[in-house]
Each structure stands twice: as structure tokens, then as C-alpha cells.
Amino acid sequence: LTITFLFFNFITSTTGTIHFTLHFSALDNVITPDVTIVDEKPSVDTGRVQHLQNKTVIISALLGEGVILICNIFNMFASARVIWRRVSFDRSVMETVNDGLMSRDMSRWKIGQGKQTNSVRLEILSVDQTYEGYYSCECQYTGSVEPARAERILKVVAVPTINNFQSSYDTTVNEGDRVTLRCEAHGIPPPVITWRRTGGSSSLIRNYGNMKPMYQHVSR
């Protein structure tokens, strides 16, 4: 956008004639930084990076895996600063991850130069639920009311697994006896346990939020 101003200077002579001069000045195009985030790991190909219609991006990271986000800044000013921030889902934790290319906590974050000139690479070596939250990359520069920024939402998931040592083994009982079967499973989010049987009138017994179905009288 180019804005041109027109100024009139009125000069009155002794004879009553009005003279005016024109002065033009132009305001050059104002270019502001543009911030984007590249999801390097996990990538979009994994199916665990979800782009919503409102431009929200949700990353589902597997428990224990590494996460790499690259913040790229276009039209960056020489005096600008690039900052990674994390805010927990309940807003109780708000932390700044880096100072330039230096991590503030090297046991949690690894900071480095991205592939392009004005980019900062954020790496989490092994995620757990303490890393969940809102991650934003901000470009702060003089004269900005709000920094240019981009955001990711990081969630941690774990594939459900059955704890065989805490679950029931094959059990033999007499018809009419009472029996309790136990299945213990873990995952993030907590899994819903479904009990099924291979014979009888119905294969689906019940969806259990807990881990124990109990039979008062066993029949065939």
C-alpha cells in the first residue's frame, strides 16, 4: 500500500493574488514479518498432524518420541528476536524456551538453526505429558503492538497396552460357579476396556470403564 499526501501552501501577495505550491510525499510499502511453522517430526505424512478449518494445528506425539518444529520468518527485520514459548493447557505454566539459539533448559529443549537463514529449530528429545500445551513462535520487533506469531498445539498419546501380569489368565470353572475376570490396560488417553466372548448367545459382553466383569452363575 502506497499513500500519497497533497499539501497546499497558500501565499498571499500584497496585490491580493493567491499563489500556491504543491508538495508530494509518499509512504513506502510497510512490510511486516511473516511467521510459519514446519512440522518436521512427526510430519503430516504420519497422520498425527491435524489442520483444522480455523487454522489450528494439533500435533499428536507418541509418548517417548522426539518432536521437531521449525519456525521460519520471512521479511525479518535485523533487530527482530525469535522466541519459542510454551503455555500449558490449564495456563498454570508459561515458559520461554530460548534466548536466540540458546536453550533455557537443555535437559528439556534443544535449540538450533533451521535450514533457512531466519529460522529457529525446536527439538524435544523425548516427550511425555509434561510437554503438552500451546507452542508459539514469535517474531518481536521494534514498533510492533503484537508480535508476528504462529502456533501449534501439542498432545501426547500412548498406544493402549494390556498389563498381562495384572490380568486374568485362562480360567477353568464349573458350571454355576462364580468367577471374576480382570483386565488391566494403560494408555493415553485412558482406554475403554471391552469384554467379548467367543461363544454363547452374544459375543459382546459389555463396555467397561473399569477392569472387572463378574459372573454370578457361569453357564455354557
C-alpha positions in Angstrom: 0.0 0.0 0.0 1.4 3.4 -1.1 -0.1 6.6 0.5 0.4 9.9 -1.2 -0.1 13.2 0.7 -1.0 16.5 -1.0 -0.2 19.7 0.9 -1.3 23.2 -0.1 0.7 26.2 1.0 -1.2 29.5 0.4 0.8 32.6 0.0 -1.0 36.0 -0.3 0.9 38.8 -2.0 0.3 42.5 -1.5 -1.7 42.7 -4.7 -4.2 40.2 -3.4 -3.2 37.4 -5.8 -3.1 33.9 -4.2 -0.2 31.6 -5.1 0.0 28.0 -4.0 2.7 25.4 -4.3 2.2 21.6 -4.2 4.4 19.2 -2.2 4.0 15.4 -2.5 5.4 12.8 -0.1 5.0 9.1 -0.3 4.9 6.5 2.4 6.7 3.4 1.2 5.1 -0.1 1.4 5.1 -1.3 5.0 6.4 -4.9 5.2 5.8 -6.9 8.3 7.4 -10.3 9.2 5.6 -13.5 8.4 5.9 -16.5 10.7 5.3 -20.1 9.7 6.0 -23.4 11.5 7.1 -26.5 9.7 6.2 -29.8 11.3 9.3 -31.9 10.7 8.7 -34.7 13.3 6.1 -36.0 13.4 5.3 -35.0 9.8 2.0 -34.6 8.1 2.5 -38.0 6.4 2.2 -39.8 9.8 -1.5 -38.7 10.0 -0.8 -37.2 13.5 -0.7 -33.6 12.4 -4.2 -32.3 12.1 -5.0 -29.0 10.3 -8.4 -27.6 11.3 -10.5 -25.2 9.3 -9.8 -22.3 11.8 -6.1 -22.7 11.1 -5.5 -24.5 14.4 -2.9 -27.3 14.0 -2.9 -30.2 16.5 0.1 -32.5 16.8 -0.4 -35.9 18.4 3.1 -37.1 19.6 3.7 -40.6 20.7 4.9 -41.0 24.3 8.7 -41.1 24.3 9.2 -40.0 20.7 11.1 -36.9 19.6 9.3 -33.8 18.2 10.9 -31.2 15.9 9.3 -27.9 15.0 11.0 -25.4 12.7 10.0 -21.7 12.8 10.6 -19.8 9.6 10.5 -16.0 9.5 10.1 -14.1 6.2 10.7 -10.4 5.8 12.5 -10.4 9.2 14.0 -7.1 10.5 17.6 -7.0 11.5 16.7 -6.1 15.1 13.9 -8.7 15.5 14.0 -11.5 18.0 12.6 -15.0 17.5 11.2 -16.6 20.6 9.6 -20.0 21.3 7.1 -20.1 24.1 5.0 -22.9 25.8 1.8 -22.5 27.7 0.2 -25.5 29.5 -3.4 -26.4 28.7 -4.5 -25.1 32.1 -2.5 -21.9 31.8 -0.6 -22.6 35.0 2.8 -22.8 33.3 4.0 -20.1 30.9 7.6 -20.5 29.9 10.1 -19.1 27.4 12.1 -21.9 25.7 15.0 -20.0 24.2 17.3 -17.0 24.1 18.3 -16.7 20.5 19.9 -20.0 19.6 20.4 -20.9 23.2 18.1 -23.2 25.1 16.9 -22.1 28.5 16.7 -25.7 29.7 19.0 -28.0 27.8 17.6 -31.0 29.6 14.2 -30.4 28.0 14.7 -28.4 24.8 17.3 -28.4 22.1 17.5 -25.2 20.0 19.3 -24.8 16.7 19.4 -23.0 13.3 16.9 -24.1 10.8 17.6 -24.8 7.1 16.9 -21.2 6.0 18.6 -18.0 7.3 15.9 -16.7 9.6 14.7 -19.8 11.3 14.9 -21.4 14.7 14.6 -25.2 15.2 13.0 -26.5 18.4 13.6 -30.2 19.3 12.1 -32.2 22.1 14.1 -35.3 22.6 11.5 -37.5 24.3 8.0 -36.2 25.0 5.8 -37.0 28.0 2.7 -35.3 29.3 4.7 -32.5 30.9 5.4 -31.2 27.4 1.8 -30.9 26.4 0.4 -27.4 25.6 0.4 -24.5 23.2 3.7 -23.8 21.5 4.1 -20.4 19.7 6.9 -19.0 17.7 7.0 -15.2 18.0 9.0 -12.6 16.0 9.3 -9.5 18.2 10.5 -6.3 16.6 10.5 -2.6 17.4 7.3 -0.8 16.8 5.0 -3.9 16.8 2.0 -3.8 19.0 1.6 -7.6 18.8 4.5 -9.9 17.6 4.1 -11.9 14.4 3.4 -15.4 15.6 2.4 -19.0 14.6 1.2 -21.7 17.0 1.0 -25.4 17.4 -1.0 -27.5 19.9 1.0 -30.5 21.2 -0.8 -33.5 22.7 0.9 -36.7 23.9 -0.7 -40.1 23.2 0.3 -43.6 24.1 -1.0 -46.8 22.4 -3.1 -48.9 24.8 -1.3 -51.9 26.2 -2.7 -54.7 28.4 -0.7 -55.5 31.6 -0.6 -59.3 31.4 0.8 -59.6 34.9 -2.2 -57.9 36.4 -4.8 -59.5 34.1 -6.5 -62.9 34.3 -5.1 -66.0 32.6 -7.2 -68.8 31.1 -9.6 -69.9 33.8 -11.5 -73.2 34.2 -14.6 -73.2 36.4 -17.6 -75.5 37.0 -21.0 -74.6 35.6 -22.9 -72.5 38.2 -19.8 -71.2 39.9 -19.0 -67.5 40.4 -16.0 -66.1 38.6 -14.2 -62.8 38.3 -12.0 -61.9 35.3 -9.6 -59.0 35.4 -8.1 -57.0 32.5 -5.8 -54.1 33.2 -4.8 -51.7 30.4 -2.9 -48.5 30.2 -2.7 -45.8 27.5 -3.0 -42.0 26.9 -5.9 -41.1 26.9 -7.1 -43.9 29.2 -8.5 -46.8 27.1 -12.0 -48.2 27.4 -12.0 -51.9 28.0 -14.4 -54.1 26.0 -15.0 -57.7 27.0 -16.0 -60.2 24.4 -16.5 -64.0 24.4 -16.1 -66.4 21.5 -19.2 -68.4 22.2 -22.7 -68.2 23.7 -25.7 -66.1 22.8 -23.8 -62.8 22.5 -20.1 -62.1 21.6 -20.2 -58.6 23.2 -20.5 -58.7 27.0 -20.1 -55.0 27.9 -18.0 -51.9 27.5 -16.2 -51.5 30.8 -14.7 -48.3 32.1 -13.2 -50.3 34.9 -11.4 -53.6 34.5 -13.5 -56.3 36.1 -16.6 -58.2 34.8 -18.1 -60.6 37.4 -20.3 -63.6 36.6 -22.6 -64.7 39.5 -23.5 -68.0 37.7 -21.4 -69.4 34.9 -23.3 -71.2 32.2 -22.3 -72.6 28.8 
